Amino acid sequence: MSKKITMSDIAKELGISTVTVSKALSGQKGVGEQMRQRIIEIANERGYQKSVSIEANESYKIGVLIGSRYVGNIDSFYGHMYQIFSAKAAKIGSFTMLEILSDADEKNLVYPKIIGDGNVDAVVIMGALGEEYLNMLDEKLGTPTFYMDFTDRKHKKDSVISGSFYGSYILTNYLFDKGHTQIGYVGTVLSTPSITDRYLGYVRAMMEHGIDIKKEWILNDRSINNDKVDIENNLVLPKGKLPTAFVCNCDLTANVFMQYLKVKGYKVPEDISLVGYDDFLFADVSSIGITTYKVDMDEMVKRTLKRITHVLRGEKYRGGLSIVEGYLIERDSVKDLNRSKK
């Protein structure tokens, strides 16, 4: 029995990328007519047939782009997400190439060096990048591109995100269940889509409980330009009485904020309760466990890889935005005020 031909075989024979073969066979734009006809001709001659299962000999090169501000710590959230992504890609016969985008290169709209056209079959961007940089990629990058952990209304890309809105909504209601009504939020709104979504989840919970949100209780944890968490230079504690609890946009912010409060003379959770988001442990993690909302990284990676393989094979699938829900994890950072009243 003759060996089953794959798109990778056709690509190697013609000296082109697998994604070019995929586009040609699925009738997508971006392939010259002469090349398209040559690809179809070889496919017919060799008896190529589409398969819904992963072909053992089919291998894709997937480029992953992450902003350097997200991976300053070796134990970073996106660093861990990339490790999971790389491992799962390897299991389906593909491999990944990671490129860290410096702040300067992003600001100056420097085109990615490693994942440029022709080097990889697909590109995954983990974590939001600046609007101008995304625009530049849209104009110059012909490779299929996918977003992870963020979405952008101006760019019609397949996006897989965690359930930030409902996660924060659940966390805020958890604080209400523990007797808290004076609740603030820590996160620079509009600096990233996820921080904004988590703020809106907090707002909904506050509104449903009939609690007015005080502007001075919304605290910045970084600059508006998507920079790293920098509470020391951006957060300003309100004068007078503080809320009894804060919803923090991520675990890293919660941990840094906890240390900040300690310096100011406050104890967690005795004086102020905190909840985070991600369920990810950092190198400088506090001795107090943060109550948080766990992000299902495995499922996010699985869905992204599934979409990539669908696109590269020219298969029909339901694209757009995919939201992966997580779940609440209780630890030690929230004081139960209901018990204090008894």
Stockholm file with secondary structure:
# STOCKHOLM 1.0

chainA/1-342         MSKKITMSDIAKELGISTVTVSKALSGQKGVGEQMRQRIIEIANERGYQKSVSIEANESYKIGVLIGSRYVGNIDSFYGHMYQIFSAKAAKIGSFTMLEILSDADEKNLVYPKIIGDGNVDAVVIMGALGEEYLNMLDEKLGTPTFYMDFTDRKHKKDSVISGSFYGSYILTNYLFDKGHTQIGYVGTVLSTPSITDRYLGYVRAMMEHGIDIKKEWILNDRSINNDKVDIENNLVLPKGKLPTAFVCNCDLTANVFMQYLKVKGYKVPEDISLVGYDDFLFADVSSIGITTYKVDMDEMVKRTLKRITHVLRGEKYRGGLSIVEGYLIERDSVKDLNRSKK
#=GR chainA/1-342 SS CCCCCCHHHHHHHHTCCHHHHHHHHHTCSSSCHHHHHHHHHHHHHHTCCCCSSCCTTCCCEEEEEEEGGGCSSTTCHHHHHHHHHHHHHHHTTCEEEEEEECHHHHHTTCCCSSSSBTTBSEEEEESCCCHHHHHHHHHHCCSCEEEESCCCTTSCCEEEEECHHHHHHHHHHHHHHTTCCCEEEESCTTSSHHHHHHHHHHHHHHHHTTCCCCGGGEECSSCTTSCCCCHHHHCCCCSSCCCSEEEESSHHHHHHHHHHHHHTTCCTTTTCEEECSBCCCCTTCCSSCCBEEECCHHHHHHHHHHHHHHHHHTCCCCCSEEEECCEEECCSSCCCHHHHHC
#=GC SS_cons         CCCCCCHHHHHHHHTCCHHHHHHHHHTCSSSCHHHHHHHHHHHHHHTCCCCSSCCTTCCCEEEEEEEGGGCSSTTCHHHHHHHHHHHHHHHTTCEEEEEEECHHHHHTTCCCSSSSBTTBSEEEEESCCCHHHHHHHHHHCCSCEEEESCCCTTSCCEEEEECHHHHHHHHHHHHHHTTCCCEEEESCTTSSHHHHHHHHHHHHHHHHTTCCCCGGGEECSSCTTSCCCCHHHHCCCCSSCCCSEEEESSHHHHHHHHHHHHHTTCCTTTTCEEECSBCCCCTTCCSSCCBEEECCHHHHHHHHHHHHHHHHHTCCCCCSEEEECCEEECCSSCCCHHHHHC
//
